[in-house]
Amino acid sequence: MAQNKHPKYGFYEPERCWVGETHKICYSTKEEAELAARVAEYDHHMTTKLGVYKCEYGDHWHLTAA
């Protein structure tokens, strides 16, 4: 698993939860998840749109390719 190093505070590991057999990143709000989806689409030159959905196991959001 990749870790991002913040120059002042050390390593940052995003919150994750198990959805089926996948360990997905959790986003606090729908807006935060939608922004992450747009960034991922741009960074990876995706032609398909990523969607977001509210997790059934907690009070957070995830990205989906479907």
N, C-alpha and C positions, 0 to 999 in steps of 0.2 A: 504494500500500500504506500503510495507516495505521500510524503509529508512536505508541507510548505514551511520554510524557515523564515520567521519574522526577525529582522535584524536586531530588534531590541528585546523581544519577549521570548524568543526561542521558537519551538515548533508549534504549529497549529494543526489540529486534527478536527475536521468537521464532525458534528454529531451524525450518527448513522443509526438505522434500524433495519431489522430483517423483514423483508417483504417477500414471502414465498422463499425461494432459495437465493435471493439477491440481497446484498447488503447495500442499501441505498442511502444517499445523503439526505438529511432532513433540512427543510427550509421552514422558517418560523411563520412566514406569511405567503399568501398566494402571489403577491406582487414580487416578493423576493425570488420565488421559484420561477415566475415568468421571466424575470430579468436574467436569471441564471440560464434559462432555456435559450433566450436570444443570444447570450454571450457564447454558449456552447455551439449553437448553430453557426455563428460567425467564425469562431475559432477553428471549427472543423469543416468549414465550407460545405455545410449540409444543404441539400436541396429539399429535404422533407422538414416539416415543422415538428418541434418537440412540444408535448403537452404537459400539463401539470394536473395533479389530483391530490385530494385530501386523503391522508393515510387513515385507514380504518383502525389502526392499532394505537394511534396517538393523536395529539393536537398539532400536527405539522403537515407539510406538503412534500411531494416528490415529483420528479420528472418522469415522463414516459415517452416512448418513441411511437406509440400507437395512437 
